């Protein structure tokens, strides 16, 4: 099939088939690689283990890690992972599958709700931008609480907006369904599942006066639905753990994160600005080149689309201020704002490619992204991984989509240009994964190095972790490794009880410390990323 016939076939599909094709492509895209790499970061291995322990105990109430209560997060992610483990076994694919399904559900809900107000093309473009943006794509394949929370908040807000704007009389079931989904958000990340929707919708209600639709009887029923979904777990855990639950869950992990630096995630106030700009790639320039200058507050009464834009801007406003004021800041915290950002990008596309509009700024924007990638990609891979050729590969895979976008824009084919840009994302991930993941994974996960160590270590001869703590090391040694040892003297004391060879996991830069441990010689057995597996033997 030639390119021309391919475009003709795509454009000949009906709206429903195009949407189905998009969802199928995203599903295959998301699911293809989630089992290829080990758990990364501090959260993925912990959450995977917590769900595994709950499953083995048959306990759906109390999260535990290494047998002790772990009260940092509510159980929604653990529950979904437990079900996934039952079907697919305990592995990375099963742990990440819930996030993929919820990401797809969020994209589908966004499309279906937007289509009623903004039309099929804008809804399709917003869904496409959300599903292929860097940050959303990354967390869709992560076994953390960020995507479940984002999905629940987003679907709840979309249902609430439909309730507030349906004419002539909104069905109360929309409000009650939103209450149920917000209840799930409270089970995904705690009180923030209630705070964030209130912050998102409050400015919109004040400007439009639609608060009158939230009549007390309907609001009361919605609140009862929310409580019916969320409250039982909190009550059951409190009955088991008492005030300890209040202290750890609410005081430490909620108030402590917002007001103090106790969890070591302190960032400057502007931290989320670069996160948003980078996280929205490759669609960022559509947001930066916003063309609609008409004041929304003057036309929302006459134009439901302007009303919608006002809602999605409100979705961004106070929540962004809230997250920026928080002491603890992580990229995943801002993920619930990305559906609203995708709507603004979709609207920017509508405005940019309307008849008679100047397309050149967007071509220049794509050219700027191309230039940044051409320079920054190889430089990043050289500095971070000492593999400049992988950066060149990533750039080579991204270029067809970017150059195709510029060429199609110049030919007056904006819809095809947008698909070309999305195709570039697919090409980078699908084409680059077999080459990039084997190099990149060991820098972020201990799976490979721990598997190399397991034949020689175990509960009777635990792997020693020296100045190289990572939660994935604990997970992939089945929690038989030692606590992190920080000093040569502590290491010497620990080795004093060993009668035979010991194995140690450390970083490259710390291997020299082993010369300071008397009575033991060391040999490097394996390396992966910055991790080094060392065999320690007593000297004669």
C-alpha positions in Angstrom: 0.0 0.0 0.0 1.5 3.3 -1.0 1.6 6.3 1.3 -1.1 8.1 -0.6 -3.4 5.1 -0.4 -2.6 4.7 3.2 -3.7 8.3 4.0 -6.8 7.8 1.9 -7.7 4.6 3.7 -7.2 6.4 7.1 -9.2 9.4 6.1 -12.0 7.2 4.7 -12.6 5.5 8.1 -15.5 6.7 10.1 -15.2 8.6 13.3 -15.7 5.5 15.5 -13.2 3.4 13.5 -10.6 6.1 13.7 -11.1 6.3 17.5 -11.0 2.5 17.8 -7.8 2.4 15.7 -6.2 5.0 18.0 -7.1 3.1 21.1 -5.8 -0.2 19.6 -2.5 1.4 18.5 -2.0 3.0 22.0 -2.9 -0.3 23.7 -0.3 -2.2 21.6 2.2 0.6 22.1 1.8 0.7 25.9 1.6 -3.1 26.5 4.5 -4.1 24.2 7.3 -3.0 26.5 6.1 -2.9 30.2 7.6 -6.3 30.9 10.9 -5.6 29.3 12.6 -3.7 32.1 13.0 -4.1 35.8 11.3 -2.0 38.5 12.8 1.5 38.6 12.9 4.2 41.3 12.0 3.7 45.0 8.3 3.2 44.5 7.8 0.5 41.9 9.7 -2.3 43.7 8.1 -1.4 47.0 4.5 -1.3 45.7 5.0 -4.5 43.7 6.2 -6.3 46.9 3.4 -4.9 49.0 0.8 -6.2 46.6 2.6 -9.5 46.6 2.6 -9.8 50.4 -1.1 -8.8 50.6 -1.9 -11.5 48.0 0.0 -14.2 49.8 -1.7 -13.3 53.1 -5.1 -13.0 51.5 -5.4 -9.6 53.3 -7.2 -6.9 51.3 -7.0 -4.3 54.1 -3.5 -3.8 55.6 -0.6 -3.1 53.2 2.7 -4.6 54.5 6.3 -4.5 53.5 8.6 -7.2 54.9 5.8 -8.1 57.2 5.3 -4.7 58.8 2.5 -2.3 58.2 3.2 0.1 55.3 0.8 3.0 55.6 2.2 5.5 53.1 -0.5 5.0 50.4 -4.1 3.7 50.3 -4.6 0.3 48.6 -6.2 0.9 45.2 -3.0 0.2 43.3 -2.3 -2.9 45.5 -5.7 -4.3 44.9 -5.4 -4.0 41.1 -1.9 -5.5 41.2 -3.2 -8.4 43.3 -5.8 -9.2 40.7 -3.3 -8.9 37.9 -0.8 -11.2 39.8 -3.6 -13.8 40.0 -4.0 -13.8 36.2 -0.4 -13.2 34.9 1.8 -14.2 37.8 4.1 -12.0 39.9 6.2 -10.0 37.4 6.8 -6.6 36.0 4.1 -6.9 33.3 1.4 -7.7 35.8 2.5 -5.0 38.3 2.3 -2.3 35.5 -0.8 -3.5 33.7 -3.3 -1.6 35.9 -1.6 1.7 35.1 -1.8 0.9 31.3 -5.5 0.1 31.5 -6.3 3.2 33.5 -4.2 5.4 31.1 -6.2 4.0 28.2 -9.5 4.5 30.1 -8.5 8.2 30.8 -7.7 8.8 27.1 -11.0 7.2 26.0 -13.1 9.1 28.5 -11.4 12.4 27.5 -12.2 11.7 23.8 -15.8 10.7 24.4 -16.6 13.7 26.6 -14.8 16.3 24.4 -16.5 14.9 21.2 -19.9 16.1 22.4 -18.8 19.7 22.8 -15.7 20.3 20.7 -16.3 17.9 17.8 -14.6 14.7 16.7 -11.4 16.2 15.3 -10.5 18.3 18.3 -11.3 15.3 20.7 -9.2 13.0 18.6 -6.2 15.4 18.6 -6.4 16.0 22.3 -6.6 12.2 23.0 -3.7 11.6 20.7 -1.6 14.4 22.3 -2.3 13.0 25.8 -1.5 9.4 24.9 1.8 10.3 23.2 3.1 13.0 25.5 6.4 12.1 27.2 5.3 12.3 30.8 1.9 10.6 30.4 3.5 7.9 28.3 6.2 7.3 30.9 3.8 6.9 33.8 1.3 4.8 31.8 4.0 2.1 31.9 4.9 2.6 35.6 3.6 0.5 38.6 3.1 3.5 40.8 0.1 5.3 42.3 0.4 8.3 39.9 -1.6 6.9 37.0 -4.4 5.4 39.1 -4.8 8.8 40.9 -4.7 10.7 37.6 -7.2 8.5 36.0 -9.7 8.8 38.9 -9.3 12.5 39.3 -9.6 13.1 35.5 -12.6 10.9 34.9 -14.3 12.4 37.9 -13.7 15.9 36.7 -14.9 15.1 33.2 -18.1 13.6 34.5 -18.6 16.6 36.8 -18.2 19.0 33.8 -20.8 17.1 31.8 -23.1 17.3 34.8 -22.6 21.1 35.1 -23.2 21.8 31.4 -25.8 19.3 30.2 -29.0 21.2 29.1 -31.7 21.6 30.0 -31.6 19.5 33.2 -28.5 17.4 34.1 -29.1 13.8 35.2 -28.1 13.3 38.9 -26.4 10.0 38.0 -23.5 12.0 36.4 -22.9 13.7 39.7 -23.2 10.5 41.7 -20.8 8.7 39.3 -18.3 11.5 39.7 -18.6 11.0 43.5 -17.9 7.3 43.1 -14.8 8.0 41.0 -13.5 10.7 43.4 -13.9 8.0 46.1 -11.6 5.8 44.1 -9.2 8.8 43.9 -9.2 8.9 47.7 -8.3 5.2 47.7 -5.5 5.9 45.2 -3.7 8.7 47.0 -5.6 9.8 50.1 -7.3 13.2 50.9 -5.7 14.7 47.8 -8.3 12.9 45.8 -10.9 15.3 47.3 -8.7 18.4 47.6 -7.6 18.4 44.0 -11.1 18.3 42.4 -12.3 21.0 44.7 -9.4 23.2 43.7 -9.9 22.4 40.0 -13.6 23.2 39.9 -13.9 26.1 42.4 -12.8 28.9 40.0 -15.0 27.6 37.3 -18.1 27.6 39.5 -17.3 31.1 40.8 -17.0 32.6 37.3 -19.9 30.8 35.6 -22.3 30.6 38.6 -23.0 27.0 37.8 -22.7 26.2 41.5 -26.5 26.4 41.6 -26.7 23.1 39.8 -25.0 21.5 42.9 -28.2 21.4 44.8 -27.9 20.2 48.4 -29.9 16.9 48.0 -27.9 15.8 45.0 -24.6 17.0 46.5 -25.4 15.1 49.7 -26.1 11.9 47.7 -22.8 12.4 45.8 -20.9 12.8 49.1 -22.5 9.7 50.5 -21.5 7.7 47.4 -17.9 9.0 47.8 -17.9 8.0 51.5 -19.4 4.6 50.7 -16.5 3.9 48.2 -13.6 5.4 50.2 -14.5 5.3 53.9 -14.6 1.5 54.7 -10.9 0.9 54.1 -9.9 3.9 56.3 -12.2 2.7 59.1 -10.8 -0.9 58.9 -7.2 0.2 58.9 -7.8 2.6 61.8 -9.4 -0.2 63.8 -6.3 -2.3 63.3 -3.6 0.3 63.7 -5.2 3.0 65.7 -3.5 6.4 66.1 -0.4 5.0 64.4 -2.3 5.1 61.2 -3.3 8.7 61.7 0.3 9.7 62.5 2.0 7.9 59.6 -0.6 8.3 56.9 -2.1 11.8 57.5 0.6 13.6 59.5 3.8 12.2 58.0 3.0 11.4 54.4 0.5 14.2 53.7 1.0 17.2 56.0 4.7 16.4 56.2 5.2 16.2 52.5 3.4 19.5 51.9 4.9 21.6 54.7 8.3 20.2 55.4 11.4 18.7 53.7 11.2 15.5 55.7 10.9 13.3 52.6 13.8 15.0 50.8 11.8 16.1 47.7 12.2 19.8 48.1 12.3 21.7 44.8 12.0 25.4 43.9 8.6 27.0 43.3 9.1 27.0 39.4 10.0 23.3 39.4 6.9 22.2 37.4 7.4 24.7 34.6 10.2 22.7 32.9 8.4 19.4 33.9 5.3 20.6 31.9 7.3 21.8 28.9 9.4 18.7 28.7 6.6 16.3 29.7 4.3 17.6 26.9 6.9 16.8 24.1 6.5 16.6 21.2 3.4 18.8 21.5 4.8 21.6 23.6 5.0 24.2 20.9 1.3 24.0 20.3 0.8 25.2 23.9 3.5 27.9 23.5 2.1 29.2 20.2 -1.5 29.6 21.5 -3.4 31.7 19.0 -6.8 32.3 20.6 -6.8 35.8 22.0 -10.5 36.1 22.6 -11.4 36.5 26.3 -13.2 33.4 27.5 -15.1 35.2 30.3 -16.9 37.3 27.7 -18.2 34.5 25.6 -18.7 31.4 27.7 -22.4 32.0 28.0 -22.9 31.9 24.3 -20.3 29.3 23.3 -20.2 25.9 25.1 -16.7 25.4 23.7 -15.5 28.6 25.5 -17.2 27.3 28.6 -15.2 24.1 28.3 -11.9 25.9 27.8 -12.7 27.9 30.9 -13.3 24.6 32.8 -10.0 23.1 31.7 -8.1 26.3 32.5 -9.6 26.2 36.0 -8.5 22.6 36.2 -4.9 23.9 35.8 -4.9 27.1 37.8 -5.3 26.4 41.5 -3.9 22.9 41.4 -0.7 24.1 39.7 -0.4 26.8 42.4 -1.1 24.2 45.1 1.6 21.8 43.8 4.1 24.6 43.4 3.5 25.7 47.0 4.1 22.2 48.3 7.6 21.6 49.8 7.8 18.1 48.2 7.7 18.1 44.4 8.1 15.2 42.0 7.2 15.0 38.3 4.4 12.5 38.9 2.5 14.9 41.2 1.6 17.1 38.2 0.3 14.3 36.1 -3.4 14.9 36.9 -3.1 18.2 35.0 -2.0 16.7 31.8 -5.5 15.8 30.5 -6.4 19.5 30.8 -3.2 20.5 29.1 -4.0 18.0 26.3 -7.4 19.8 25.8 -5.6 23.1 25.4 -3.2 21.6 22.9 -6.1 20.1 20.9 -7.8 23.6 20.9 -4.5 25.2 19.8 -4.4 22.8 16.9 -8.0 23.8 15.9 -7.1 27.5 16.0 -3.7 27.0 14.3 -5.0 25.1 11.3 -8.3 27.0 10.7 -8.7 28.3 7.2 -6.7 31.5 6.5 -4.4 31.0 9.5 -0.6 31.3 9.3 0.9 27.8 9.8 4.6 29.0 9.7 5.1 29.5 13.5 4.3 25.8 14.0 6.6 24.7 11.3 9.3 26.8 13.0 8.3 25.3 16.3 8.8 21.7 15.0 12.1 22.8 13.5 13.2 24.1 16.9 12.3 20.8 18.5 14.3 19.0 15.8 17.4 21.2 16.4 17.2 20.7 20.2 16.9 16.9 19.8 19.7 16.8 17.3 22.1 18.5 19.7 20.7 17.5 23.1 20.0 13.8 22.4 23.5 12.7 21.7 24.9 15.0 24.4 22.5 13.6 27.0 23.3 10.0 26.2 27.1 10.8 26.2 27.0 12.5 29.6 24.5 10.1 31.3 25.4 6.7 29.8 28.7 7.3 27.8 26.9 6.0 24.7 26.6 8.9 22.2 25.6 6.4 19.4 22.4 5.7 21.3 21.6 9.4 21.3 22.2 9.5 17.5 19.9 6.5 17.1 17.1 8.3 19.1 17.5 11.4 16.9 17.5 9.3 13.7 14.2 7.7 14.8 12.6 11.0 15.8 13.5 12.8 12.6 11.0 11.2 10.2 8.1 12.3 12.3 9.3 15.8 12.8 10.4 16.4 9.2 7.2 14.8 8.0 5.2 17.2 10.2 7.0 20.2 8.7 6.6 18.9 5.1 2.9 18.2 5.5 2.2 21.5 7.2 3.8 23.2 4.2 1.5 21.3 1.9 -1.6 22.3 3.9 -2.2 18.9 5.4 -2.5 19.7 9.2 -4.4 16.5 10.1 -1.8 14.3 8.5 1.0 16.5 10.0 -0.3 15.8 13.5 -0.4 12.1 12.8 3.2 12.3 11.5 4.3 13.8 14.8 2.6 11.1 16.8 4.1 8.5 14.5 7.5 9.9 15.4 6.8 9.1 19.1 5.8 5.5 18.2 8.9 5.1 16.1 11.3 6.4 18.8 9.8 4.0 21.4 9.2 1.0 19.3 12.3 1.3 17.2 14.6 2.4 20.0 13.4 0.1 22.9 15.4 -3.0 21.7 18.6 -1.0 21.6 18.1 1.6 24.4 16.6 -0.5 27.2 19.5 -2.9 27.6 21.8 0.0 28.1 19.6 2.3 30.1 17.9 -0.2 32.4 20.9 -1.0 34.7 21.3 2.7 35.5 17.8 2.8 37.0 17.0 -0.8 38.1 19.0 -3.4 40.0 17.3 -6.4 38.2 20.2 -7.4 36.0 23.0 -7.1 38.6 21.0 -8.8 41.3 20.1 -11.7 39.0 23.8 -12.2 38.4 24.4 -12.3 42.1 21.6 -14.6 43.1 23.4 -18.0 42.3 26.0 -17.1 45.0 23.9 -15.4 47.5 20.8 -16.0 49.6 19.4 -15.9 53.1 22.4 -17.9 54.4 24.9 -15.7 52.6 23.2 -12.4 51.9 24.4 -10.0 49.3 26.1 -7.0 51.0 25.0 -3.6 49.8 27.9 -1.1 50.2 27.2 2.6 49.6 24.7 1.7 46.8 21.2 1.4 48.3 18.3 1.1 45.9 14.9 -0.4 46.6 15.1 -2.6 43.6 18.2 -4.3 45.1 16.0 -5.5 48.0 13.2 -6.6 45.7 15.4 -8.6 43.3 17.3 -10.3 46.1 13.9 -11.3 47.7 14.8 -9.0 50.6 17.7 -11.1 51.7 20.4 -8.5 51.1 22.0 -6.6 53.9 21.0 -3.0 54.9 23.2 -0.4 53.2 26.7 -0.3 54.6 28.3 3.2 54.5 31.8 2.9 55.8 34.8 0.5 55.4 34.9 0.0 59.2 31.3 -1.1 59.2 32.0 -3.4 56.3 34.9 -5.0 58.2 32.8 -5.7 61.2 30.1 -7.2 59.0 32.6 -9.5 57.3 34.0 -10.6 60.6 31.2 -13.1 60.9 31.7 -14.6 57.4 33.6 -17.9 57.1 33.6 -18.0 53.4 33.5 -15.8 50.3 31.1 -12.9 50.4 29.5 -11.0 47.5 29.1 -7.3 47.6 27.2 -4.8 45.4 28.4 -1.3 45.1 29.1 1.6 42.7 32.1 2.0 40.5 33.4 4.9 42.5 33.2 3.0 45.8 35.3 -0.1 44.7 38.5 1.6 45.9 37.2 1.6 49.5 37.5 -2.2 49.6 41.3 -1.8 49.8 40.7 -0.4 53.3 39.1 -3.7 54.6 41.9 -5.8 56.2 42.1 -9.5 55.7 40.0 -9.6 52.5 40.8 -9.3 48.8 38.3 -8.4 46.2 37.6 -9.3 42.6 35.1 -7.6 40.3 32.7 -10.3 39.0 30.2 -8.4 36.9 29.1 -4.8 36.0 25.8 -3.3 34.9 25.3 0.4 34.5 27.1 2.0 37.5 26.6 -1.1 39.6 29.5 -3.5 40.3 29.3 -7.0 41.8 32.4 -7.9 43.8 33.6 -11.2 45.2 35.3 -10.9 48.6 37.7 -13.6 49.8 39.7 -13.9 53.0 43.4 -13.5 52.4 45.6 -16.5 53.6 
